[in-house]
Amino acid sequence: MTVDILTFGCRLNTYESEVMRGHAAALADTIIVNTCAVTAEAERQARQAIRRAHRERPEATIVVTGCAAQIDPARWAALPGVARVLGNEDKLKPESWSPGAASAVSDIMQARETAAHLVTEFAGRARAFVQVQQGCDHRCTFCVIPYGRGPSRSVPIGAVVAQVRALVAAGYREVVLTGVDITSYGPDLPGQPTLGQMVRRLLALVPDLPRLRLSSLDPEEIDADLWRLLAEEPRLMPHLHLSLQAGSDLILKRMKRRHSRAGALSAIARARTLRPGLAIGADLIAGFPTETDDLFADTLAMVEEADIPFVHVFPYSERPGTPAARMPAVPVPLRRERAARLREAGGRAAARFHAGLLGHDVSVLAETDSAGHTEHFAAVRLAATPGEIRRARVTGADAQGLVATAL
């Protein structure tokens, strides 16, 4: 049997799983579980997957890595069938995957460098992910990821360009730049380039890349060059996903976020002015500690006021060792109820956004033979060859997405 990889969590984990796939190609009958620590549910799913894998393939070597393993390696090493636990730094080293590599728990250390790893294939995906940044210097009160990823480190521009060129040569038509906090890109590099400056150079140096997309952005830290690119560069997709988390100033303060409600709304308005028709996505947390009905109403109203079609909602999840875990908790059923209400509001906004595209021509990256995403990241049902970009006319729309006919 070949190496199988089970990936949980963010796009950065997706990228790193492909790095590991290349390094571990010589191993036999191995299952790699790349864990996430963002929520208790993500950890539960990973543990469940490990137990299932051990039941179904008891002879396989199970290796556990990722943020959850970085933070609490002994807990994961104790699971039945787990032969090795690797930290986030070690998992990206080729020597960690040699057939004679040591077993049990590796030395778990916070990474201090971000090495470049050339990836040319993302199994089963038409869209490629490129790591440009790693770690985080901020300490939001709900977040455990800095403990799993270490401080912010940036990938040099030359390495990012080389990676994207390799992916374009391999046939990828869309690349997503990803990291833990990509708007913090650059201060640790010579010349201290900003994210926008890096993106500008990347697009200039890889003219054959048709579509570039960015992962989650901090609305407070979007730099001037990135704003200009949003207005002027058609290859930068008309879609911004913002790390908003809440729409209440008091909750944002207790989260230790860097933006205010007004700042978030201003960023959304500015983006839409610069790029008419642009789509907005947002990460939101429902039921953060101390969130009253009125404070939740502020977040719900922001989704409606800003008309955010693509919401990614998490019921708040206690993370041991974080300040928020010591704050007065909102009952779990109420968190889930509030999350459902936010998703419903997002669904209504999505239906309005999709309806606005009826009769319009869109550009679709086909991800299967019957579905893909537009430049706005709207899901679309369309007959096409996976990996190709097709012009299509929108003939139907609902809250889930679009129906289109190829032109």
N, C-alpha and C positions, 0 to 999 in steps of 0.2 A: 504493500500500500504506500501511497505517497503521503506528503505532509498535508494535513488539513488544518485550517486556521479558523477559529471562531472569534469574531471581532465584536466587541461591545463599545458603545459610546460614540465618540466624536469622529470627525473627518480626519483629524490628526492620527487617531488610532488606525483608521483605514489605510492611510499612507504608510504608517509604520508596519502594519501587517504585511504589506507588499514588500517592504525592505526585508522583513524576516523570512518571507517566502523564498526570496532569492538566496538568502544566507543558509537556509535550512534545506535546500533542495536535495542535498546528498543523504539526508536522514531517511530512515524507513519506519513506517507505522508510527507516526508521531502526530499528536494533536496539540496545537498551540492555542491557548486561550488568552486573548488579549483583553484584559478587564478594564472596567470603567468604575470610578469612585464618585461620580457626580451625585448619584442618588442611591438609597438603600435598594430600590427596585433593580437598578442596573447590577448591583452586586448579587442580589438574589438570583437574577437570571443567569449570571455567570456561574454561580455555584451549582444551580440546577443543571446547566449544560455540562459541567464537569462530571457530576454524578451520572448523568445519562450517558456520556461518552464512555465512562468507565464500565458501566453495565453492558453497553453494546459492544465495546472493544476492550475487553479486560487485559489484553496483551499489549495494547498500545502504550507508548510513552507519552504522558501528559505533561506539558510544560505550561506553567501559568506565569503571565507577565502583565504589564499595564499598571495603571495608577493604583488600583485597589491592592495589587500585589506589592507595589512599592511601599504603600503606607503600612500594611499589616502582613508581612510575608509569612510569618509563622502560622497565621490562621489559614492561609491558602495551602501551605505545605502539609497541613494536617488532614486535608480532604482525601478521601480514598482514591487511589490511583495516581495522585500527583507525584511525579518523579523529580521535578525541578521547579523552582521559582526564580525568575529573573527580574531584576530591577529595570526601570525604564532606560537607564544608560546601557546596561549590559545587553539588553535585547537587540540593540542595533549594531553590536559588534560582531563581525563575521566569526571570530574565534569562539564566541559563545555557542555557536551552532555546529562546531566541528564534531564528528562522530565520537571523539574521545573526551568531550567536555565534561567537566565535573558534574556530579548529580547533586541533589538536595538544594538547599537555599543558597543562592549566590550572595556575595556581599552587596547589600542594598545601600547605595550611596546616591546622594543628590548629584545629578549631572551638572557640570559646570561649562561644558562646551556643547555646541550643536554641530555635529559633523554632517557633511553632505553625503547622501546615499543615492545613487542613480537607480531609478525605477523606470522601467519601460512598459510595464503591463499592470493593469488593475483587473484581476480576474472577474469576468462577468459584468464589467462596467464600461459604459461608453464615455464616461466623464472621468478625468484624471485629477488627482489631488497632489499638490506640491507643498511641502512644509517650507515655510519661510521664517518661522519663529517658533520658539519653544519656551515653556515656563512663564511665570508671571511674578511681577514685583508688587502687585497690589494684594491687599488682604481683605477682600469682601467677607463680611462676617459669616456668610452661609457656606463659603466655598472651601473645600479641602484640597483642590487641585494643586495649589502652590506647594503643598507638602509632598505631592506625588511627582511633580514636574520640575521643582526647583525654580531658581530665578530666571528672569527673561533673558534669552539669548537669541540672536538673529543669525540667519543663514546669509553668508555673503552674496551680493548681487550676482557675481560671476557664477556661483554654484547654482543659484536659482535659474539663471539663464540656461546653463548647460542642461539642467534637468528638464526644463520646458522644451528645449530644442530636441532632446531625446524622445520626449513624449510625442511631439509633433511628427518627428521622423517615423515613429511607430504607428502613426495614423490617428492619434487623438485630436479631436477638433475643438474640445473645450477643456480648459484647465481651471481648477479652483485653488486659489492660494489659501493655505490654512495654517493654523497655529493655535496657541492657547489664548493669546491676546495680541492679534496681529497689528493693531494700531500702535503698539509699543515698539514696533520694528525700528531698528537702526542705531540707537544711541551707543551701543557697544561696538559698532563697526567704525573703521576709519572714515572720517568725513561725516559721520553721523547722518546718513541718509534717512529720510522719512519713508513711510510706506508708499506715499504718493510718488516720491522720486524714484523709488525702486520699481514701481509699476510702470512708470513712464519709460524708464530705461529698458525694462523687460519687453514692453510692446514694441519699442524701436528696434531692439536687437533680435526679436523673433517675429518678423513681419508675416510669416506664414501661419501664425496662430490666429484662427478666426474669432474665438470667443474666450474671454477671460472673466472669471467670476471671483468674488471675494467671500470668504466665510465671515462669521460674526464680527461686527465692528462696535467699538465703544463710541457712542455718538459724540462724546466730549472730546475725543482725540483724533477726529478726522482732520487731516492736515490740508493746507491750501492747495498743494499739488493734486491731491486726490479729488478735491472738489472740482478743480479745473478739468481733470480727466473725465469726471462724470459728465460734465457739460460738453466736452469736445471730442471724446474718443468713442466711436461707435463699437469698437471691439470690447470695451468694458461694458458688461451687460447692464441693462437698466433695471437693476434689482439690488437693493441693499438689505442685508439682514442685520438688525441692530440688537445689541445686548441691552435691553431696557430693564427687564426684571420686575419693575413696578411703575405705577403711575401716581403714587402718593409721595410727596416730598418727605414726609416723616418716615415712611418705610424705606425710601431710598437712603435717607440719612442713617437709619439703623442698619441697613445693609452695608453701609460704608461705600456706596457707589459714588462716582465722580460727577455725575450729571444730575440735573434737576428735571422735574416734569416739564417746565417751560423750555429748558435746554433741549430735551428730547423732541418736543413738538416743533421747536425752531429748526432742528436738524432735518426733520422729516419734511417740513415746508420748504426748506432751502433745496433739498434734494429734488423735490417735485418741480420746483421753479427752474432749476438747472436742466432737468431731464423730464420734460412732460411725459406722462404715461408710465413713469417708473413705478415699480412694485416695491412695497415695503414688507419685510418680515421682521419678527421680533421674538426674542426669548422673554418669557414671563414666568414668574413664580407666584403661585396661588397659596394663600394661607401662611405667609411668613409670620414668625412669632410677633405677637402684639397687634396683628392686623385685625382691626375692628370692621364691622359692616361698612362704616363710612369710609374708612381707608381703602377697603377693597373696592368700594364704589368708584373711587378716584381712578383706580387701574382699569376697571371695566369701562368707565367713561372715556378714558384715553384711547382704548381700542376703537370705540365708536367715533370719537372726535377726530382722531388721526386716520380713521378708515384703513386699518391695518389688515390686509387680506391673509397674510401668511403668519399665523401665530404658532409658536412652539411653546406649549404650556407645560410646566412641571408643578404638581403639588409639592409644597415644601417638604424636604426630606432632611431630618436631623443628621448631621455629619459629626461624629464624635471628635472632640477637640476644638471645634469651631466656636467662636463667641455666640453665634445665634442659637446653638444647641442649649445654651444656658438661659435663654430668654423665655418668658412666658409663652407657652405653646398654644396654637390654635388646634382644636380637636381635629383628628384625622378625617372624619366624615365631612366636616365643614371645608377642609382643604380641597377634598375631592369635588364637593359641590361647587365651590368657587372655580376650580379648574374647568369644570364642565361648562360653567356660564361664560368663562373667557373664551373657550373653544367655540361655543355657540355664537358669540359676538364676532369672533374671527371668521366663522363660517358665513355669517351674513355679509361681512365685508368682502370675503372671497367671491360670493355669488355676485355682488355688485361689480367687483373688478372684472370678473370673467364676462359678465353680461356686456361690459363696456368694450370688449374685444370682438363681439359678434359682428361678422361681416368684414373684419379687418384681416389683412395679411400678416402672418407671423413667421418667424424663423424657428424651426423645430430641430433640436438635436434628438434623433431617434435613439432610444435606449433599448427597445425591444422591437420586434417586427410590427407592433401595434400601438406603441406608446412612447412618449418622450416628454421633453419640457421645452417651452418657448424661451425666448431671450429674457422674459420677465420671470422665469422659473414657474410658470403656470403649467400644471400637468395637462397633457393633451393626448387624445386618442387619435392616432394617425397610422395608416399603413405605410411603412418605410423600412429601409434596410438599417439595422443597428449600426450606430457610429456615424451615419451620414447626417448632414444638415440639409433640411428641405424647407422650401418656402411653401406655405399652406394658407388656405383661407378658412377662418373660423366659421363653422356652420351651426354650432351648438354650444351651450354653456350652462353650468350649474355650479353649486358650491364646491363640488369635487374637482372640477376642471373644465376642459374644452373638448369639443369634437371638431376636427378640421379635415379638409380635403386637400391633398397635395396639388400644387400648381404645376 
